[in-house]
Amino acid sequence: MGEQKPEKTKKHICAGLLAHVDAGKTTLSEAMLYMGGSIRKMGRVDRGDAFLDTYELEKKRGITIFSKQAILKWKDMEMTLLDTPGHVDFSAEMERTLQVLDYAILVISGTDGVQEHTRTLWRLLARYRVPTFLFINKMDLAGLGKGAILDDLRKILKETFVDFGEAGTDHFYEQIAMTSEELLDEYLETGHVETAGIREQIISRRLFPCFFGSALKFTGVEEFMKGLEEYTETPEYPPEFGAKIFKISRDAQGNRMSHMKITGGSLSTREIIDEEKVNQIRLYSGEKFETVREASAGTVCAVLGLSKAVPGQGLGIEAASAMPLLEPVMTYRIGLPEGVDAAAVLPKFRELEEEDPELHLTWEESKKEIHVQIMGEIQMEILKSVIEERFGLSVEFGDRSIVYRETITNTVEGVGHFEPLRHYAEVHLLLEPGEPGSGMQFASACSEDILGRNWQRLVLTHLAEKEHKGVLTGSSVTDMKITLMSGRAHLKHTEGGDFRQAVYRAVRQGLMQAESMLLEPFYDFRLELPDRYVGRAMSDVERMAGKVMPPVMEGDRAVLTGSAPAACMGGYQKEVTAYTGGAGRLSFTFSGYGPCHNTEEVVAAIGYDADGDTANPAGSVFCAHGAGFLVEWDQVPGYMHLESCLEPQKDMGPDGIAGLAGAAARKGQAPNGRNDEPESDREWIGTEEVDAILERTFYANRRGNSSGVKSGWKNREKYRENSHSAPAVRTYKKEAPREEYLLVDGYNIIFAWDELKELAEQTIDGARGKLLDILCNYQGMKKCRLIAVFDAYRVQGHVTECLDYHNIQVVFTKEAETADQYIEKFAHENGRKYDVTVATSDHLEQIIIHGQGCRLISARELKEEIRRLSETVHQEYQERKTGEKHKNYLLDSVSEEMMKQIKELPEE
């Protein structure tokens, strides 16, 4: 279709349909679309031809799995209708959709009444402050009348529900008037209430309109549509651009689409959003769409071109959406078909995580396994179907386990320092326990005189960009506040990546010394059963480490409510069915995380080694004599350049004095560490002077034998020697020469050298060929084993390819493996065996490679080395050539005639 601007109407609202399973939500949406003229014939769930259930499994199972969008018009109102999943397994997608709604339409079955999932939906609507209309469906089958159903709603959900089918009657106005004093005065004076006042009460969630009918038989639907048109109003939007992304999906051609609602200003094609260009804007209605040049505020659209967008992200003036309250509590191992490489398919599965972030795909490096978090069996079945349809893989799910979390119970200071050669960053963080359910919170209390505003923002960004691991089980940390207290950058040597390293290490260092607590997920449950089984049920809850409220008796039946760990409630439904003979009904919802009831057992079973987790280091990198060295987390405070942000202890002890002395062991630097030069630019004093400082301070007041007191410092001095931070005397033993290897990160070098970068913009193959020719010449001069490594991890099905290119080797990595990973693996396996040098300007890779005992050379240094060596070889050649001209040979003095005769002599 050609691009066009959407028509303007008097009113435009975005409404979402919500319901528990089998309440008739999809049937109501069909009736509304038919009445609005969007479809010519009503589809049915049981026939599999519903307008918004377009996915094959939705038609097969008769449930809504993915949120859909439709546009309908009624008189002067245009409505964007969002149909959300009704099953609890897909609650996260439903919850993200709630955050872009102007109004919600909650469908309740007149035959079933308020179900447990209805209660969950109601809590979420209250959390996000969404004005809500109710349609009580299946009234043709309901055993209760309108009055009894309204009484149940008011009793269970505890809000003001009014039958808007009685609009215009005295009884109707009387109930409306009870919602506020202003409306009550208006009613007493005039005998009615103006529509504007009713709208205001609905928007402020003090009034909830109810409509009754049967969507299947098309009764009550017209009155419902009239009520929506009359009692809703278009929200006011600011002129500045803003948008909320609530969903990521892909069309039939594989194009990535970001579904969003424009909440301010407008969005046009070709605009740049977060450094990415908007290629196309689509307005969907079912499977069909039209493209538009511009989307104004209030529009719900799908945008193509934003490859980095994620669900819940805010654009422009919009902040990120709140994290979903409903989340998976179980993790499963994905079992792949025999012969399929898990590392190769992981990038493909990341597409699914983009669309549903709550999947939380994780890669277990030690086992080479992919793990995923799933809400329930229905979602598991859908996920299996999607993987087979999209990737052609038949997978199974096994090794189920609980998703645990961790938090801390005391306040600590976490410190991180990152200072390899020509890099510098130091961070001091305050880690405090937060309120249960508060998640992770980040703030800054650092003066801009100490650390500039831009650096502070960068620190907060790095804190929020990662899911930090705890130290008990390696589970995600939650319910904690991290405050930036102090930090330091360097004018010349600090780069953005330096603070990322310092921040990660500071958080980890703080967690290592804090008192950690393991958290597990809890369910709120509601158990209905015959009263004779109450004692058994209460004993079961106690056995499951849960809490139960006193039973509420309803005739010969009892209702038990309470909470229990999710790990203990798995399979309890079958138990209830067995001992009650099918007369018991159990329902539960995720209520949040609480202290684990069997921490020691879980920690032992998981067997997480915090010190051995090399991907999450707690130590810091310092610099001395032009080389970086690692300091373990428990020794780091003594090496930091800035003072602690916590109150110092009155009796510092030998370790505290040693720490101050260590910080002061640089010429011209006071013990408070006030020096802005990185270690690589400073001169160091000897250990004798440090010992002298200690003798004049801490040990000066000691009498008698102080060897025991000084042992702490002596141990630290031994550590410093092993870390190459101070000279050490060792017996020299000449090592046998080792074979030299040079590994070159190909694309890193290409884009670091200006001439190759310019060539790469025209032809990447040409740039790669030119680099290889240069490296061939260099190898001929250097006489080492040279391997150039290039990324091919995006090439589907590609395996590691090794080629001989003249006198060097060229490696193209396999799918899902980057050049960084290949080089790091080579360095790990051969770094101690061979003399390995790695040429790269990737700072993080340099740190990892250095830890494997390999030498490093940057792209600039490699270029300079090649130039210098080429000049040297050229100069030697010229000198040799010039020298040959001045040498005297025997035949130089022979005449031409004699030379002719010599040449004519016969050969023997």
N, C-alpha and C positions, 0 to 999 in steps of 0.2 A: 504493500500500500504506500501511496505517497505521503510525505510528511505533512501534517496540518496542525493548526492550533486548536486545542479543545474548546468546545463551546462554553460560554459563560452562562450560568443559571443563577437564580436568585439565592439558592441555598445549596451548599455542598458539604456533606458529612462523610466521615469514614466510620463504618460500624462493623463490628465483629460478631460472628455467631459462635456461641459456646454452649456446651451441653455435656452431660454424661452420656455414655454409650447407650444407643437405642432410645434416646429421648425424642427423636424425629427432627434433628437439626437439619440434615440434608434435605428432607422432605419440605421443611419450611422454606429453605433457601430456593428450592424449585418453584414453590408457590409464589414467592416474592418476585422472582425473576420473570415468571410467566405473567404475573399481574403488571409488572413494569414494562412488559413488551420486549424484554431481552431475549426470551426464547419463545418459540411458537407452540411447543408441546412440553408438558411436564414430564420429566424423567422420574424413574423410581429406583430406589436402592436395590430392591430385590430383582429388578430386571437388568441392573448394571448399566443403565443409560443416564444416570444423573449428570447434569451439566458440569458440575465442579469436581466430581470424582472421575478424573481422567486417567489415573494410573491403574494398570491392569490389576494389581493386588487389591486396590481399593474396590474395584468392581467385584472381584472374587470374594473378598471377605465382607463387603458391605459396610466398611468403616472409612472415615476420612483419616488419611495418614499424613498428608502434607497440606499446609495452608494454601488456599487458593484465593483468587481475586475475581470479582465480577463487577460490572458497572450497570446500574439500573436507574431509571428515572420514574418519578411519580409526581405528577403535576409540576410544581416549581422546584422540586427537590431532586438533586442528583446524588446518588449514594454509591460510594465504593464499598462493596460488601466483601469482607474477608471471612472465609469459612475456615475455622481452625480445627485441628485434630481433636476428637472427643475422647480417645483412649488415653489412659494415664501414662502409657509407655511413651507417648509423644507429647508429653506436657511441656517440655522445654521449648519446643517450637511454638506452641500455643502461648506460652508465657511471654516470649519475645514479641509476639504479635500484639499482645495487650498494650504494650508501651507505645504504640502508634495510633491507638483508637481514639476517636472522639466520643463514641458511645459503644456500649456492649449490648448484645441481645442474648439473654440467658434463656435457653429452652429447657423447660422442666416437664417431665412426663406426668400427666395427671393420674396415671395408674401406679407409678412407682414413687412419686413424691420426691422429697429431698434425699439424694443418695450421698454416700461419703465423698465421691468425687465432686458433687455439687458444692459441698461444704468447702472443699479445697479451692474450687473456682471462685467461690464467694470471698474467701480470704485474699486471693490474688487480686480480685477486682478492687477490694478495699485497699490493698497495698499500693496499687497503681492509681487509685482515685479515679476510676473510670465510671462515669454515669451509666446506669444500667436500666434497660427495659426488660421485662419478663414476658415470655409467651408460654402459657401453660398449655401444652399440647395433649392430644389424645383424650380430649374431654368426652368424646363419644363413647369411650370405653371406661372412663373413670368411675369408681364406685362412690367417691366423695363429691359433694357439691362445691361450688365456688367458695362459699363462706368457710367451709371446713378446711379447704386447701389454703386459703388466706390465713386462717388461724394457725395452721401448721408452719407456714412460712414465717409468720411473725414470732412464733414460739422458738423455732429452731435457729433462724438467721437473725432474729432480734433487730429488725428494721421496720420502717413504715412502708408497708405494701398496700397499695390502693387499687381497686378494680376500676380501670379507666373505661370499661364498658358501660359504666354508670355515669359517664361525664355529663354534666349539666344538671344533675339532680342535687337536691339539698344534702342528701347523705354524702355525695361525692365531695361537694365544697366543704362540708363539715370536717371530713377527714383531712382534706388538703390544708385547711386552716389551722389544724393542730400542729403543723410542722414549724410554725414560727409565729412570734407575737405580731409582726407586721401584717401577715396574712389573716390572722385571727381578727385584728382590728378592722381590716378591709371587709371581711366576711360579715362581721357584726353590723357594720355601717351599710353595706350594699346588698348583702345576701348572696354574693358570689365572689369569685377570685379571678383576677385577670390572668390571661394566658402567660404574659411575661413573667409574672410572679411564680407560676407553676414551673416554667422552664428553668428559672433560677434555682428553685428547690431541687429539681432533678439534676442539674449540673453540679450542685454542691453536695449531692448524694445524701440529702435529707428526705428524699421522696423517691419511691421506686414504682413506676407504673406497671400494672399487670393487665395482660390481655389473655382471654381464654378462647380456645377453639380447637379445630382439628385440621392440621395442614394437609393431610392426605385427602380429606373430603372438602377442602377449600373453604371451611367455615371459620370465621373470625379473622381471616387473613386481611381482608379489605379494611376492616376496622383498625387492625394493627398498623397497616401502612398509613392510614389517615392519622393515627396517633403519632407515628414517627415524623410525619410531615409537619404536624401542628406543634409538637412539643419539643422539637430539637432546634438548634440554631448553629450557624456556621461559626467556628472559633475565630478569634482575631489572631493574626500572625504578624510578627515583626518584619520590617523591610529588609533586614540583614539575612543573608542566606544561612539556612540550617537544614539538616536532614538527619533522620534516624534510619539506619539499616537494620532490618529485622529478619532478613533471610538471604541466603546465597543458594543459587541453583544453576543448572545448566540446561540449555535448550537442546532440541534434537540434533543440532549440528555441533554440540559440545561447547558453545559459547558460554562464558561465565557471566552470570547476571546477578547484580546487586539490587535486591528489592528494598525500596526505601519509601519513606513518606517525607515530602518536602514540608518543613515546619517553619520556614521563613524565607522571604525573598523569592527567588526562582532559580531554576537550573536549566541551562541551555546546552545543546550539543556543541562539541569542540571546546567547552570550558575545561580548565585545568583544576582538578580537585586532588589535593595532596600529591602533587607532582605527577598525576595521571590524567589523561585526556578522556572526556566523555565522548564515546564514539556514537552512541545511539541511546534514545530514550523510548521505551515501549510502555503503552498502556494496555494491560491485559484484561480480558474478560473471558474466563475459561481458558481454552487453548488458543483462542484467537487474540491478536493484538494489532494495534495501530501504532505507528511511530509518529512522534511529535518533535518539533524543534525546541520547544520550551515547556517545562513543567512548573506551574506556579504553586504557591503555598497551599497546602491541603491535598495535593495530588499524591496518590500512591502509584509508583512506577517502578519499572525494572530498567536498570542502567547497565550498559555494556561498556567495558573499557577499564573498570577499576579492579585490577588484578590483586590488589593488596587488601581490599575491603573485607571486613569480618562481621558476622552477625552481632548486633548490639553496639556497633561503632556509631559515634556521633560525628557529623560533619559540620563545618562552619561553626555557628554559635552553639550547636547542640553538644552537650556532654555525652559521654558513653552511657548506655543504658545500664540499669541495675542488673547484676548477675541473677540468673534464674534461681528462684527459691526451690524449685523442684529439680533434682539432679540424680543421676544414677548412683547407686550405692554398691553395685557389684561390678567386678572386672572379670573378663574372660580372655583366655588365650585363643587366638585365631588359628585353627588347624588348617594348613594349606595342603593341596594335593601333593602327592609324592613327586619329588623332582623340581618343585617350584622354590626358587630362592626367595626367602622372606625379605631380605634386604632389597631385592629388585622390585618387589611389588609394594613396598612401603610407600614410595612416592605416589603411587596410584591411589592407595587408600587414604592418603592425605587429602585428596579431593573430597572424600566423604566427610572428613573432619571439618573442612572448610564450610560445608553445608550444615553440619550439625556439630558445633564445637563441644557439646557435652559428651561426645564419643571419647574424647581424651585418649587418642591413640598414643601408645608408648612403645618404645623399642627396647627390649631387654638384650643388651649387647652380649652378656655372658651366655645366654641361652639361644641367641639368634631368633627371638620370638617377638611377635607383635601381639600386644594386649589392647583390649578395648573395653570401655565402660558402657553398660547397657541397662536400660530401665527394667526390661522384663522379656518374657518369652515372645510376645507379639513383635516387639521391636527386633528381637533376634531373628525371627523368621523373615521380617521385611528386609533386614540388613543382608541376610544370606541371598535373598532374591535380587537385591540391587547389585551386589558384588558379581553374581553370576551373569546378570543382564548386561552390566557395563563393562566388566573385565573378563568375562568368560571363565571365571574360576568358581569351582564348587568347594565351599569352605564349611567347616564345622567349628563349633565353639566348645571349649573344654576348660578344665582347671579353673573353676569359679572361685573367686575370693572376694572378700569385703574390701571396699575402698576406705582406707583409714586416713585420718588427718593428724597433724601434730600442732601443738601450741606451746607456749612457755608460761611459767607461773611466777617468775620473778623478773626484775628489771636488770638489764646488763648493758654494757657498752661493747659494741662490735667495731673492730678497727680493721682497716684494709689498706695496704700500701702496695703500689705497683710501680717499680722503678728499674726495669731493665735499661740498658744503655740507650740514651736519648729519649726516654719516656719518663713521665712522672705524674703520679696522682696519689693523694692520701685522703681517706674518708674516715670520719668518726660518726657512728650511728648509735642512737639510743633505742634499744629494743624493749618494748613494754607489753605485758599481756593486755589483750583487749576484752571487751565484753563478749560473752558467748553469742555466736551468730553474726558478729560484726565484720568478719572477714579481715582482709589486709587493708590497713590504712597507712598513708604516707604523708609526712609533713616535713617542714624545715623550720628550725629555730636557729639557723646559722646567720651571723651578721655578714652583710655584703662587703664589709671591710676585710673580713677574713677570706671569704670565697665569693667570687663574682656571681651575679644573678644568673647569667647564662650557664655557668658550671653547676649551680644549684638545681636549675631546671633539668639539666642533663642527668644529675644524680637521681632525681625523683623519677625521671623517665626510665632509667635503668632499674630502679627498684620495682617499678610496676610492670616492666616488660617480661618478667620471668616468673615462673611458678617455683618458689624456693622450696627446697627439700629439707625435711627435718632430719635429725640425727639419730632417732630411735629406730625407725623402719624405712627411712627414705621417702616417707609420704609427704604430701604437700602441707606446707605450713599455713595456718589460718588463725583468725582471732588474735591478731598482733598488730601493734602500732610501731612503725619505724620512723624515727625523727632524725633528720640530718642535723647534727650538732656542730660539726667543724669539718674543715677540709682544706686542702691546699693544691694549687695547680702551679705550673711553671710557664712563664711567658713564651719560651722557645720550645720546650720539649713536651708539653702536654697535648695529647690528642684525645678525641672523644672516646676512643676505645680504651684508653688508659683508665678512665673513670668507671667504665663498665667492669673492668677487671677488679678495680679497687672496691667497688660497691658489692659485687658478688662475694668477694673474699671477706668483706667486713660483716655481711649478713651471716655468712657461714661461721666466721670466727665467734660471733656473738652467740649463735645457736650452740656451738660446741661447749661453751662455758655456762650456758643457761640451764635452769631446771626445766626439762622438757616433759610434756604430758601427752600421752597418746589419746586420740579421740576416735570414737566409732559412731556410725550413723544409728539414729533411733527412729522408731516408728511410733506414731500415735495410733492406737487401735480402738475399735469399737466392736464388741462381741455380743451378739444377741443369741440367747440359747434358753432352753427350758430351765426353770428355777432350780430343779433338782441337781443340775450340773454346776451350779455356781461354785461350790467348794472345790471341785476338781479344777475348774478354770482358774480360780484365784491361786491355787497351789502351783499350777503350770506357769503362771505369770511370775510368781516368786522364784520358781526354778530357773526361769529364763532371765533372771536379774532385772526384771521389770518392776514397774510401780502400777498399782491399780487403785482406782477410786471405789468407794462403797457402791454396791450394786443398786441400780434403779429398777424397781419392780413394776412391771406392766402386765397385770393379770397373772397368768401362770408362766410368764416369761421374764427374764432378767436381762438388763443391759449393763455390760461392764465396759468401762473406758479407762485408758491409761497409756503408758508408754513402755517400750522394751527395746533392747538392742536388736538391730536388723539381723545380726548374725545368729541370734537365737530364735527369731520368728520364722525363719525359712522353713517351709513345709508344715507349719502349724495348722494351716487351713485343712490339710488332709486329716490331721489328728482330730480336729474339732468335728469334722464330718463323720469320722469313724466312731468316736465315743458318744455323739449325740444322735447317731443314726440318721444323719442328714438334716437334723432340725436346727443346727447351729449355723449362724452366719457371721463370718469374720471379715472386716474391712480395715485397712490401715493405710496411712499416708506418711510420707517422709516428714519428720518434724525437725530435723537438724542433727547436729553432732554434740556428743557429750563425752565425759571421761569414760575410757574403756574399762569394762568390768574385769578383763583378764589380761592386763598389759604384759606381764612377764611371759605368759604363754605365747602371746602374739609376737612379741619381740624375738623370742627364741625361735619361733617357727619361721619367721621371715629371714632372720640371720643377716641383717644389714650391717655392713662394715663402714661406718662413717669415715674413718681415717683412710680406708682404701678406696673411697669414691673419688677417683682422679678427675671426674668431670665436674665436681663441686669442691674445689680446694678451699681449705680454711686458712692455709698459710699465706704469707705475703712475700713479695719479691723486692729485695733491696739491692743496692749497688755499692760496690767497693772496688777500687783499682780498675775501674772501667769495665767491670763484669758484673752481671746480676747473680744473686744467690738467693736461695729459698730459706725462709725462716718459718718453722712450724708454728701452728696457731697459738700454742700456750706460751711461746717465747716472743711473739710479735709485739706485745705492749712495750717491752723494754727497748725496742728498736724504733718506735714511732717518733716522728719529728715534731708532732704537735702534742700538747698536753692532753691528759684524759679529760673527758667531759663530765665524769662523775667526781664526787667529792673525794679528795685523796685521804688515805688512812693516816692517822696521826703517827703510828709507828710503822714506818715504811719497810723496815727489814732489809736484809742484804739484797734481795732480788729487786726491790724498788730502787735502792741506791744504785745498784748495778745498771738498772734500766736508764736512770738519769745520766750516769757516767757514760753509758754506751751512746746515748743521744748527744752527749757533750764531747765525744771523742773526735771531734773535727776541729782543726785549727780555727780559732777566732769565733767559735760558736758557744753560746751560753747554754747551761743545762736546760733552759726552757725551750730550746730547739728553734729559736727565731732566726732562721736562715732560709732564704728562698732559692738557693742554688741546689740542684739535684746532686746526688752522690757522685755522679760521673764527672762533675765539674769541681769537686772539692779535693783538698789534700787531707790525708789521714795521718794521725799521730800513732806512735807505736803502743803496744800493749803495756810496756813498762810505765808509760805516763798515765795510762788508765789505772793501773795498780796503785800508782802514787796518789792519784785522786782519791781512791778508796781508802788508802792508808790515812790520808789527811782528813777524811770525813767520817765514814761509818766506823772503820776499825780503830780510829784514833782514840776513841773512848773505851775500847775493849782492853781488858787486862788478861794476862796469862796467855795460854795457848789458844790462838784464834784459828787454827787450821780447820777445825770443824765448822766454824762460822763462815769461812771463806770458801768452803767447798762448793757452795752454790754458784759463786762467781767463777770458780775454776772450771766447773762443768760447762758453764755457758761459754767460757773462753775456748774450751775444747770444741764445742759446737761451732763456734765462729771460725775456728781453724779449718774444720771440716767443710765449712761453707765458703772457704776462700776469702773471708773478710779480713783476715790478718795473716801475716807471714808465718810459715811453719817450717821447721827443720826436718827434713826427711832424707833417708839414705837413697842416693840416686842410683837407679838401675836402668841402663839403656834398653829401651824397648825395641823389639824387632820391627822393621818398617812394615806398615800395613798398606794394603792396596787402597788407592784413593778413588773415591766416588764423588761425582758432582751431580746432584739432582736439581733440575731446573723446573720451576712451576711455570709452564709455558705461557698461559694466557695472562698470568699475573705480570710476567716480564713484558709481554707485548703491550699491555695497557699502561705500563709504567714508563716505557721509552717513547718519547714524543714521536719520533719518525715512524716507529712501528704502529703506534696508536692511530696516526693519520692514515697510514696505509690500510689498517684494519677497518676503518670507517668505509673504505671503498671495497676492499676484498679481504676477508679474514684469512682465506687460504693463502693469498699472497703474503700477508704479514707472517703467517706461520712458516711459510717456506723460506722467507728471508731470515727469520730468526734461526731456523735450523742450519742454514748455510753459515751464518755467523758462528754458531756453536761448533760446527764442524771445523772451521778454521781455528777456533779457540782450543778445541781438543787436540789438534795437531801440534799446537804450541805447548799445551799444558801436559799432554801425555797422561791423562787420567781417564777413568771410565765415566763417560758422560751420558746421562739419561734425561731426556726432555719429556715431561709428563703433561698431558692435555686432558681437560674434562671431556667426557662423553656421557656423563651420567643422565642426561636428558634423552638420550637415544634409546628408544624402546627396544628391549631385547638384546642390547649390545653387551658383549662380553669383553673382558680385558684383552687388548690387542697390543702386541709388542712387535715392532718393526725395526729392521736395520736400515739406517739412513746414512750411507757412506761409512764414516768411522764412528758414529754415535748410535745410541738406541733411542727409539721414540715409543712412548706408551700412551695409548688412549684408554682411559679408565672404563670400567664396565658400568652398566646402568645402575643408578642409585649410589655410585661412588664418585666423589669429587677427587680432583688432583690432590687437594689437601689431605684427604683421607689416605690415598695411596702412598703419598710421601711420608706421612706420619707412621703408617704401618711399616714401610721399608726402614725408616729410622729406628723404630722400636725393635725390629728383628735384627738389624745389621749395624746399629750405631756403635756397639761395643766391639764388633768384629772387624769392621773396616774403618778407614778414615773417611767419614762421610761429611760432605758439605752440602748445604741446601741453599739454593738461590731463590729468595722470595721476599716480597715486601709486605706480606700478610703478617701483621703484628701478633695476632693470636697464634698463628701457626709457628712463628718464630719462637714463642715461649715454649710451646709444646715440644718442638724439635730440640731446643736447647736442653730441655729436661731429659732427652734421650742420649745426651752426650755427643751430639753432633755440632759441627761448626755452622755458622750462618753467614750469609752474605746477601745484602739487599740488592734490589734491581739496579740502583744507582752505583753501588760498589762493584757489581759485576760488569756494568758498562765501562766503568773507569778501569777495571782490571784488564778487560779485553783491549781497550785503547792503549794502556800502558805496555802490555805485553806485545801488542802488534808493533808499537814504535820501537821497542827493544829489539825484536827480531829483525825489523827493517834496518835498524841502525847497524846491527851485527852483520847483516848481509852486505850493506854498503861498505863497511870497513873491510870485510873479507874481499870484496870485489876490488876495492882500491889497493889493498895490500898485494893482491895477485899481480897487479900491473907493475909493481916495483920489484918483483922477484926475478933473479937471473937464472935462466935455464941453459943447458949445454947447446941446444940447437938455435938459441937466439942469435948467435954470432955466425951461423952457417949462411953462405951465400945462396941466392935463389937457384943458381945452376946446380950447386951441390945438392940442395934439397930435392931438386927434380930427379937427380940421379938416384938418390936414396929411396925415393918413392917407387922408382922403376925396378928396384932389386926384387928378385923372385922370393916368395914366401916359402919357408921350409915346411 
